[in-house]
């Protein structure tokens, strides 16, 4: 499609003048934040003491971001748009701060930083200053849902924000450095999942300023035809804007914005009103402007503007070097601040002429403060989905399949509201959640064949073979006020370790900002877990995501290991209702004994950890040994061990403690869910041996419980990186988590039992040998294990 | 460029017949592995007891992989190529196993699985069977350097293998599922870093069989013109092969292979002989064949071949369902095994007619067993690079800059051999290693401008803004027998958490295979670390990668925290010489006091942990308190605390213990580097308070040391997720790791000191208050901190 240059926007001189004034003002304010401690309006000649002692910030990307902000303002106002912008180059904090101060949204959130000279002084001083604001587009910045310090996720966040927001335009500035990352490269294909009827539009703006920290970028150094082919291949129509003459670039940018928005409007109208079904080739703007544009052209004899040298602070020695100070003053005065701000430091009318009103301002849109928009999720009555349990360990269910029925209902009850999505890397059915397809298909805008099942251009189940996209989409969706669940193979959720770090940091900081309203939690369902990846083998076995998130802020992180179907329902209900958390739920998809009735499950999950009296043999309240367990497979092995002990050592007083909420093990002072010592000692005793069978790496339990009085008696079994393609029971035997080993542990650790129970211990060792022989001969598990049940 | 269909390969009938025989044989053997426990040659009618009790494996991708293997065989033989293939769909294990058994390389590695009927029976039985072999292209598979269970890394591995191997062809099969991942999407641009002179060629084969586990794939469902645009945009020339008629596909595939290899040869000749410098547009083959091709077309009335239903086991109920058994037998007999294998089960001559000889076989190439090729790295004398230290804490150096000089020498000394590379995400200079540019520029094949510095089409420094690519390239490079170092911002190395998991698993398994020779270790230099990301703020602060790797196999994982320049040199020397490890080195880039002379550093690093007598005040060998430290910033704070104690509490006997090798803290039984209790108690005592200042999350130290006698006296300070943009010293104060807090900890924990040293404690608390007031007023650290040195 041609760019229609002649028939599109011709900016009036007045528009050009006011847009340029706004852009210059934003550039001035961005540079001012990096440099100035005082004299914000340059009412006097610049002196060293006006300069910050530590110069921290990123200038290079800022003029380009300011240009985008300025031109988004114009189209938002002119077209009455609801818009949100994702600033991928998040270290361009000075730019977004400058713009939100100009439009007034900053001072509304932070009244101590008024839109006047004292406020400007404070805006400058606080930037990257101790006790002030971070250098990035962090949660503190109004209008942001994306910090961007770690690169790669801007476009996925943009798509997440656009889903189910049909009236929203999500612009997304992608730096050419970020464009080299894997997650960003994959994100371009998100357009195959964007529904032009029920979703909003994403307008990517690929900002090619040519350099990253210290190198040119790939996309800025391939021929334009090759770049165009790439963007066409991604399913986009490129619109180019390039130059370094502000007036020409303003005109070209306005034209590009109008062209893009016209095309978007046409496509949406066709889909919504005319029922068009062909996939839309959405526009993308390619913006080529110099890195550090309008900053110092040369410093100390080397080029700076339009090179990587303008990435951070183009003039580094301002306080000590009079020439640098002089250059800085000339640079700042080049924006003619006296034309932009009145004597009281307020932006003049021309600067604000194209700034939209009220909640339409990018810094004031409620879409960037999703907690303002989020509604309670309609959660059905769990009793309608619970499996009946008259007696523990009698029936089998696949817990995630039971959960699938619940999710089906949630999906159904949100069909009109469209504020719930299920995401996963091609694993929804593998993880046995396919009941949801009864009420929502899988989002899909690419080609279809007769053989396909459950594909739906309007579906709210999202499946793509990229954990990065699943995570990024869901984050964007939640941050704009909706709900969701990410179901993932346990081992491969590590792919998003770094993304969840950033989301947890975002939530931690947001919780401290009174104006940020709580959003729905990010909920993981980790299934196809370490103990049941016996068929895929070692590469699919890793339970370490729990360890990873437990390093992060305890205010934000929650970890649940429901041991059966009803406890999974109870946990799911809890996490889907919760706010501002990252909830990790680890649950099985394989047939698993039902241990607790729905009522018992509710009570047990509310407590987070408790004694399963029916499973133990203590009468007096003083056990000889405690068997602890967390996770579905460890719980089964502990119960089998308890049964063996009951049978072979009937006078041993055994207590079984199941832990659903792992952070209960932490001291109260270290996590809001932590047990008091009184509670912990009541469960685990202070002096009896505790044999604890844990789902993941055993040392995690020690890390949580090392401050407890009885810690020296705590003996933990778990996964220790022994895996291959084998049988389910062989997996637990290989890692010494099996029932026989647990009984041997009890015998080894209960004082006096070693001699008395030597024969029992030998039987257990023999059973392990029998197991080894059997699987090599038959390829299956011992019948006594495969057919085991608690009530035998 | 046209595909030159008419002028290229016309397979002779004999070639076609033998290629098809090989392909049928491989298909037969792949299906046989999934299903058969006995009766491998179908010498009798198939009965249920011939079928495995658990059917585990992935059929869907196997026929396509078999086709590629068959056709690679042809061109390797015909052209005398050295070739390696990366099998991205790694769960197609049955295919690669089948082919290596056919060519004989399998039986050479595993003589008990001979190339005859008993061997075939064993090949079938062992697959996905307890005690047998995994279902994936795991380390156990000859010819593999890539397991591929987790998807995304095949193409990056292929490029890594091709670097500095000018005579090597690296074919890389990319499944269309894997192609949706971020790392794979970014990997296409690796061609901007591949030198046609010194590097080999990568031939990507995008295998579009249309489906992943349960969904169609994006790239198989966009129009071919859009796909071609995408591939052109990636810098490739596509060559298409599509069909389901074997004879036609054989002819088309042979033609495509010849076209691709001719183009590669032409490009390499132009660059090597004619000095051509324009970037090469390398060929890519797009292969469209049905998923599960030649398997059951329908099962139980639904289509299976050419749908996602053939992903794993197309006929699931063979043992129980006579109809399925019948279908399986018909399927297996469709390959006409009696034509393919002689009465003894040996492949007939026709099957082997196009199989290459000896080390040219894909299963026998030494490039897939890099330890056979690796040479000792020429390590220079450290004394030539050491900083002089007459007295601890007198001079300052930037440790990574000192390391940069050493790496410059290594880079120089490998200039002819070209077997050392430095990779990093645009951070080599930021991490102060830029001395290497004196002897090697940065690999770059895209456009250049006059302003660029250090770009070099033949460079061995690799910089791209993708941690995934850095990791993938380096893994491929190491696995094919070379050396390297990955320098990375500490926080963002989490981006490759999941990749390093897989590499550690690979190394762990490889170490157990006698025929796999040890390869060079994967070495990380993590710098720009948590304590000195004060300028970038919270998003850049995360020391958790150490925790992540310490969950993995202790045989493989090593973690070092050198506290100064000379210790960093010693550690670097050690890790660069080592084999089969993943070494994580955390070191600072900011000016840091020099504590140890080169000789002292060597001794200290060899011990891994030791008392710094010069820093303590104990005389009798019995300290009142031990100050432990690990990491450069914690070491500085501990020494400053020791100085404060010496000054204010001169009669307190203080011992300072520095830990370089973190795994020394583990019990000997849990890590090969672990200290015996005797050693540990000798350093830390069994009964004195230990105040330990650690670089990362404090509970990691507890996790390592919880079994030690004195653990209850161990008090650890470290990073606890309190960060923002602030000053360096404020970072340690925020996390209670500062010198003043450490002195307060000592006073609080040494018996009797609380009262006696109350005034000192108050001075420390006052200093913290003074710090808070000072930074808010001045934006810099207290002069007493900024100008501190040990010898005051």
Interface residues (C-beta under 8 A of the other chain):
Chain A: X37 X52 X53 X54 X56 X90 X91 X128 X129 X130 X131 X132 X133 X134 X135 X136 X138 X147 X148 X149 X150 X151 X152 X177 X178 X180 X181 X182 X183 X184 X185 X186 X187 X188 X189 X192 X212 X213 X214 X215 X216 X217 X218 X221 X222 X223 X226 X227 X228 X229 X230 X231 X232 X233 X234 X235 X303 X306 X307 X426 X427 X428 X429 X430 X442 X444 X446 X447 X448 X449 X451 X452 X455 X463 X464 X465 X466 X468 X469 X491 X492 X494 X495 X497 X498 X501 X502 X505 X508 X509 X535 X536 X537 X538 X539 X540 X542 X544 X547 X548 X551 X552 X553 X697 X699 X700 X702 X703 X706 X711 X721 X724 X725 X726 X727 X730 X775 X776 X778 X779 X780
Chain B: X37 X52 X53 X54 X56 X90 X91 X128 X129 X130 X131 X132 X133 X134 X135 X136 X138 X147 X149 X150 X151 X152 X177 X178 X180 X181 X182 X183 X184 X185 X186 X187 X188 X189 X192 X212 X213 X214 X215 X216 X217 X218 X221 X222 X223 X226 X227 X228 X229 X230 X231 X232 X233 X234 X235 X303 X306 X307 X426 X427 X428 X429 X430 X442 X444 X446 X447 X448 X449 X451 X452 X455 X463 X464 X465 X466 X468 X469 X491 X492 X494 X495 X497 X498 X501 X502 X505 X508 X509 X535 X536 X537 X538 X539 X540 X542 X544 X547 X548 X551 X552 X553 X697 X699 X700 X702 X703 X706 X711 X721 X724 X725 X726 X727 X730 X775 X776 X778 X779 X780
